[in-house]
Every structure is written in C-alpha cells, then in structure tokens.
C-alpha cells in the first residue's frame, strides 16, 4: 500500500525549518514564524506522524519569528530553536508550560541556523547569525565557548561534520563556505567558493570530504575538499529556478541530495549519476524553506513552506533505490 502524503497545518505560521527526531521515527519538529518572518511571533511545533495523519504533541511560543530547529543528540526531549531577535531558546518536552528552559543571547542580529553535534562532542551546538559570526555553545553553560568570524556577510548556516569530530562548515552571503576546526576560532581550515550567495550547506554522510551547498542562483554546488580549486559538481540542469533555501544529504544513500527552493519545489538529486533531478515535487504554493530525511525510515521526507503546511511524504525515487 502506498504511503499517503500527510499534511500538518500551522495556521498563521509560515514554516522555516523541519527536523526529524533522532530518537523517535515518527516525531518531527517545525520552526515557524508569523507574517513570513518579517514581524510578529514564532511557534515551535512538535508533531507525531502516523499513516492516518499528523498529531500535535506540543507547541512552544516565542515573541519573535523562529527560523531553525535542532534536536538534542543526548536527550530525546530537548530541542533548540533560533529567532529573529538574536536569541537561542532551549525547550524541554517534559517541562510544563510553553516557556523555554534557557535563553541564550549573544548574537547581535537574527540567528538563522542551529545544529547539534552528532559525533563524540554531543554536548556542543553551533549557531549562525546575520551578525556575520558562528558561535559554539555548550547548552549547560550560559555563555558561548567560542566565536568564529571570518565571513564578511550574513552567515546563514553552520553544520557539523557527521564524520570528523570538531569540524564544521559555515555558509554565508559572501558566496563562501568555510570549513573550521573548533579548536582554531581565529581562522578556518579551508574555504570553497560558489558562484553566488550561499544560503545552506550540508555534509555527505558517507564521505568526510564531500560538502554540498545551495545558493541564491538556484544551483547546488558540491566540493571534494581534497581539491578546493573548483567544485566537483554543480547541479543546475532542469533544476531550481529561484534560490535554493536548504540542502540535505541523505542519511541512507551516499550520493542522494534533497533540496527545496523559493520556486515552490522540492527536488531530489543523485550527484554520482545524472546531472538532472531524479524527481521534482511541487505540493506547496509558497516558498519551500525546510526539508529533512527521516533517519529511521529510508524513503520518508518532510518539507515545510510559507503556505502554512508541513508535508510528510515518500518520493518514488527514494523507494526505488537499494
């Protein structure tokens, strides 16, 4: 029986980010904003998904728009979100009420990205901000541990390497992705350049040297960090017609990438195969801002958009891959 598309609706809240729980196969979180993130409040939704539909487990309210979310890797009930007011919020599903357990405020402008380490440093978190910096946090401490400030434009994303402890990549409006060792905040280890402003980046889950990024020119750039002089591949043929808002590498397949865009589509690619999308899906009527692969169910994906919908679905291209 084919798995039906399931839609979770967030009235008057526009989706910015969706992430599956690393613990529960049918649980995901959605970070959203009022008024498209331009002004107003934000809501963090935690949702349970079954074949019959999506059920709200809990929602957390914040006074400013929420732009990204990450689950803790060391506690199944803890999440972090980031906001337009420059703050980071720590939430606990087991806590009564809708107030955050902690709020961190060091960034001086919007915080757009948050990521919790999956390697041996499972207590460490990265935040990326419009103040042109990335900060390193231990959520058990009230102040950041380090600041990384090599970019000269907005930093949209900072993502941990899943294979190299203490290594992360940052993506920024200067068109550069920088690769860092957390022990050296004074200078990045490497830098790779795209042809346009870079909004999102992610690491291949099977090759520590492969980094991918989505840019405002609608292209997806991929680099092999053993040769940073030029991209190893650029995915653009029959691709996105507007900015790529987020890219994610599959946790189940070496060369599969998911991407979503301001062109209202979600696309899937095989960078080791054909240069065109292996599937294009348009089930949203507004900018698609978030995408994630289910860590536990091989063919399942969720995306969220400004049309107030998060959709859980199973693309045919992923069901056919062995």
PyMOL commands that set and color helices and strands:
alter all, ss='L'
color gray80, all
select helices_A, chain A and resi 34-37+316-319
alter helices_A, ss='H'
color red, helices_A
select strands_A, chain A and resi 6-9+14-20+27-33+42-50+53-62+66-71+78-83+87-92+102-105+111-116+124-129+134-138+146-148+155-160+167-172+176-181+190-193+198-203+210-215+220-224+233-235+244-249+256-261+266-270+279-281+288-293+301-305+309-313
alter strands_A, ss='S'
color yellow, strands_A
deselect
rebuild
show_as cartoon
